[in-house]
Amino acid sequence: MPQGLPNRIRDAFTFQAVVAGMTLIVCVMAAALVGREVAARQWLRAEADAYWRARTTDAAYPPPFGANMQGYFVPSGGGAWDSIVSGDRAVASLVWFKDAPEGFSSRRDTGGVLLVDRREAGTLYLAVSMGLFDRLLALAAGGLALLTVGTIFVVSWLTYRTSKRMVLPIHQLADEVGRWNPAGDDDGTPAPLESREGAGREAQALSSALHGLGERIASFVRREREFTRDASHELRTPLTVIRVASDMIAADPATPPHQQRPLLRIRRASQEMEAVIDALLVLARERGVMPQSELFEVAEVVEEEVEKIRPMFESKHLGLRVDLQARPRLEAPPRVLGVMLGHLLRNAWAFTEQGEVEVVVADDRIVVRDTGIGMSHEVLQRVYEPFYRVDPFGQAGKGIGLSIVRRLGTRFGWPVSLDSTPGEGTTVTIQLARPAAD
């Protein structure tokens, strides 16, 4: 699960603090390693100067001797090395001191530093062990590490608190946007953040922009509802009047025979317009607002659409038959399936001059197969484009039938596939969803 913004800011600051702390520790350790020998030499020089000052008043003043520093004094013209006495302490071996040059020198095997200071009264040997400096260095590094960890913890906590307080208005705004439903009945657009404590200018600007966007979307939704309501009434009513009037005129015995063909075209055009209006109204709805679903038999919808369009096929002396291989049931809007099938049947009628159109109902698909002119591979690549037409017979229409069918199929989970051979015909398959259980 992605982290929230306060946690991400805290992690970023923590990472920076860790890197800075580790860098500081490494730099201090490197400086201490380089400077410990310098400090040891300064300490030896200070002890040597203090010893010579004390010796001017007390010739028997002993050189310093302890756990961390050993001092030996050899008078000028002194005796054997193994009999030298320094402050009542016997020395067993001074081989390293004896061979050391005057001044400072380091011993690599033990890590000690030696100062050989020769003067008129004798030679002072002062040696210091680096163990003391190593312990001091370890203590300093440990203290610095603890200080760094504490600083990182405090910085992380303060950063988290501050960032959480900074992004709290954004979280509140995100919660409001998540609860907002533009298609709902209430006007729940996100409220501006100007009056909220802690809301910065950026959050206020974002809130105002989202508030304005929400109002515009709500306005669009209201206009869509009004258009759907008005179109459903204002467009369907005159089409119904036209269709009923044309049916009455066609049924009137006084109607001349030569007017039957124009009346048939009027009836056909009104039916096509009703189907187009139904499809466009469905597609104009928001994806989350679907037509009312119900449990229905696919065969009933197929037979209804076939009977609606059968007079058109009879006018061209074309066969139209239904092959019910199964009787599946679906939980879906039946009108949508009827609109899709109606468009496919009208396309088959328009591009078939002889033969028949067969509608096959299987358990998981509907197949519309015609014996029309067919389509080439190039035409198949563009046949779903809106307003693209292949019209060798001069049929009426706008060339949006297959585009509407495909969009409706995509919307409701009924993918449409098309196979065609020039001169042999076209087969369109509507792949249905899993049939509903009885």
N, C-alpha and C positions, 0 to 999 in steps of 0.2 A: 504494500500500500504506500503511495507516495507520501513523503513527509510534508507537514505544514510549513508555511513560510517562517514562523518563529523558530522552529527546530532547525530549518536550513540555515537561517541567519546565525543561530547559536553555534551550529556545527562549523560554519565558515570562520567565525571569530575564534572558536576553540582551536581549530586547525592552525590559524595564524598565531595564536598564543603559544601553542605547542612548538611550532617551528621557531618562533622568536625565543622561547625559553631554552630549547635545545641548542640553538645557535649561541645564546649567551653562555650556557654551561660549557660548550666546546671552546668558545673564545677564552673564557676565564681559565679553563684547564690548560689550554695552550700557553696562555700568558704566565700562569703559575709554573708550568714546567720549564719555560724559558727563564723566568725570573728567580727561581728558587736558588740557583747557584750564585746569582748576583747577590741575593740576600744573604746567603751563607758567607760569601767573601766579605761583605760589609760587616757582618757580625764578628767574623774573625779579626778584621782590622780594628774594630772598636775594642774588642777584648785585649788585643795586643797593645794598643795605645794605653789602655787602662792599666795593664800590667807594668809597662815601662814607667808610667807615672808613679805607681805605687812603689816600684823598686828604687826610685831615687831617694825615698825616705826610709825604706826598709830593705836592705840587701837580701834578707832571707824571705822576702815575700813570695809565697808559692804561686806558680802559674795556675790558671783555672783548670779544674778537673771534675768531671761529672759524667752522667749517663750519656749526654749528648755531645760533650766537648771534652777533649783530653789535651792537657798542656804539659810540655816538658821544656825544661831549661838546661842547656849545656853551657857551663862557663867556658870562657876562653882558655885554651890549653887544658881542657878537662881530660879525665881518664877514660877508661874503657867504657863502651856503650852498655854492657850488661851490668855495670855497677852504678849507673846514674840513678840518683834518687830525686824524686820530684814530690815535694810535700809529703814525705814519709811513705810514699808509695813506691814499691820496687817495680822496675820495668823489666820484663823478660826479654823482649825483642823490639828493637827499633830499626829494623832493617829498612822499612819503607821510608822512615824519616831520614835515615842516614844517607840514602841515595837520592833524596828529593832535592831539586834545585832551589835556589833562593826565590822567594815570592810565593805565588799561589800555584797549586797543582791539584789535579783531580785524580782520584783512583777509580778506574772504571769497574773493577770487580766488586768493590764494596760500596761504591757510590759516595765515598767521603771526599772532603776538600781539606787540603793541608796548606798552612801558611808557615813558611820558614822566614823568620825575621832575625837577621844577624846584625848585632851592634857590638860596640867595643867591649861591653861586659860579658857578652856571650851570645848564644843563639837560642831563640825561642821557637819551639815547635808547637803549633796549635792545630789540632785536627777536629773537625766536626762531622758527625754522621748525618746523612740526608734523611734518615728515618723520621726525625722530628718534622722536617719540612713535608715529607710525604704524609705524615699523619695530619698535619695542619691543612695540607691540600685536600685530603680526603674529607676532613670535617667541613672545610669551606664548600667543597663540591656538594656534600650531602645537605648542608644548610641551604645552599643555593637551589638545589633540586626541590627541597621541601617548599622553599619560598616560591619557586616557579609553579609547582603543583597548586599551592594555595592561591596564587595569583590567577592561574588558569581557571580554577573553580569559581573564584569570585567574579572574574570577568565573564565567564560563561553564564553564571546565574544572573548577573546584572544585564548582560546582553539579551538573555532570553526574556527577562521581565520587560525590558524596554521594547524589544521587538514585538512581543506579544501585545503590549499596550498600543504600539503603533499600528499593528495590522488588525486589531480587534474590530475597527469599523469596517474593514474589508470583509472580515468573516461575517459580520452581521449583514452586510450588503449581499454577500454570496448566499446566505441562508434565505434572505428575502427573495432573491432571484430564483433560487431553487424551488421555493414554494409557490412562485408566481405561475399561474396558468392563464395564458392569454385567451384561451378558448372558454374559460369559465364565465359564469354569470357576473361575478363580482369584479370590480375594477381594482385589482390588487397589484398595481404597478409599484415597483420599488420606490419607497419614499426617499426624498433627498436627505443627505447627512448633515446639512448645515447646522442643525440644532443639536447635534450629538457631541458630547464632550470627547475630546481627544481625536476628533476627525481632522486630519490635516488637509491642506489645500488640494493635494493630489487625490485623496479619498473623496473629498467633496466634489471635485471636478468629475471623477469617475461616476459618483452617485448621480450627479445632475445629468450626465450623458445617458446613463442607463434609465433614469426616470423619463427623460425625453423619448428615448427609444421605446420604452414600454408603452408610453402614451400613443406613439405612432403605430406600434403593432396592434394595440387595442383598437385604435381607429380602423386599421386595415381589417381586423377581424369583424368589427361591426359592419363595415361596408361589404365584406364578403357575405355575411349573413343576410344583409338586406338585398344584395344582388341575387343570392340564391333564392330567397323568398320571392322577390319580384319576378325573376326570370322564370321560376317554376310556374308562376301564375300568368304573367303577361305574355309569355311565349307559348305556353301550352294551350291556353284558351283559344287564340285565333287559329292555331294549327288544328285543333279539334273541330272548330267551326268549318274550316276549309275541307277537312277530310269528310265530315258528315255531309256537307253540302254536295261535294263531288260524288259521294255514294248515292245520294238521293237523285241527283241529275242522271247518273249512269243507270239507275234503276227505273227512271221514268220512260215509259214506252214512247213518249213523244220525242225523245231525244234522237236526233238523226244519227245514223250509224257512223257517219264520218267524224262525229264529235266524241265517239267512244275512246279513240286513241288519245286525244289530248286530256280527256278526263282521267284516263289511266295514268298518264304522266303526272297529273296533279296529285293523284292519290299516292303515287310512288314517291314523289318529291316530299310530300307532307310526312309520310312514314319515315323517310330518311332523315328529315329535319328533326322529327321527334326523337329518333335514335341518337342523333348527334347531340341534341340538347341534353338528353339523359346522360350521355357519356361525359360531356363537358361539365355538367353540374357535379357529377361524382368526382371528376379529376380536380375540380375547383375547391373541393373540401380540403381542410387540413388533414394530414395523414392520421392524426389521432382521432378524427371525427369521421367515422365510416357510416355508410347507410345501415339501416337496421338489418341484422342478420336473423335468419330463421332456418330451421331444418326443412329441407325440401328435396324432392327427387329430381335429379338432373334430367331424366327422360321427359318429365312433364314440361320443363323449361324448353328443351329441345323441340318437342312436338308443338308447343305454342308458337315458337319463332318460325318453325317450318310452315305452319298453317297460315301465319301472317303473310309470308312472302310467296306462298304457292301461286297466287294469281299472277304474279310477275313472271314466274317460270312458265305458267301455262300460256302467257301471251307470246312467248318465244318458242313454244312447243319443246321445252326442255323437261327432262325427267328430274324429279326430286324425291328421294327416298331416304328413309331412316332405318338404320340397322342397329337394333338394341341388343348388343351382346351382353350387357349387364344393366342393372338398375341401381347405380350408386346414389347415395344420399350425402348431402353436404350441409354443413352449418356455416352459412355465408349469406350475403345479400343476393337473392335470386335475380333481381333486376340487372345487376352488373353482368352476370353470366349471360343473361338474355341479350344485353346490349352488345357484348363481344360476339356472340353467335350471330346476331342479326347483321353486324357489319361484315362478318366473314361470308355469310350467305349472299349479301348484296354484291360483294366483290366477285364471288364465284358466278353469280348471274350476269354481271356486267362483262366478264371476260370469257364467257362460254357461249358459243353460237350453236353448237349441236352436241348431242350426247346427253349426259345427266350429271347431277351433283349428288353425292352420297354423303350422309352424315352418320358416322359410326360412333356409338356410345359404348365405351369400354369401362372397366372397373375404375381406372385411374386416368382416363383421358377422353377427350372428344376430338374426333378427326373429321375434317371437312375436305372432301376430295372431289375435284372437278375434272372435266375433260376439255378444258379451255385451251387458250393459246400458250399457256405456260410462260416462264420467264427465264432469261439467260442469267449467267452467273453475275454479270455486271449489274443487271437490274436488281437481283437479290441483295446486292450489297447496299442498295439505296432505297429499297422498297419501304423501309420503316421511317424514312425521313418525312417530316410533315410537308404536305402539299406537293410531294413528288408523285407524278402520275405517268403511267404507261397506258395510253388511251388510243388504241388503233381504231376503235369503233365510235369515238366521239360521244361517249357516255357523259351524262351530267354528273357533277360532284366536284368536291374540292381536293380530293387526293389525300385525305387525312384518316381514312378508315383503318388501315393497318397500323398506323402510328397510334391511334386511339386504342386499338385492341391490345397492342403490346404494352402500352402504359397502364391500362387497366389490369392486364395480367401481372405486370410487375408489382402494382400496388396491392393486389389481393393474393399474391403467391401462386398464380397460375401462369407459369412461363409458357410462351408461345414460340413454337418452332415452325419453320416453313421450308418445304422442299418442292422444287419445280423443275420441269424439263420442257424446253421450248417445243411446241407442237403437240405435246402429250397431256399437259395439265399441271395442276398445282395441288399440293397436299399441305394443309395447315393443321397443326396439332396443338390443342390446349391441354397442357399437363395439369390435371386437377390435384388438389391437396388430398391427403389421406381421407377416404370416405368415412362419414360419420357412422358410429356403431348403432345398430338397431336397438 
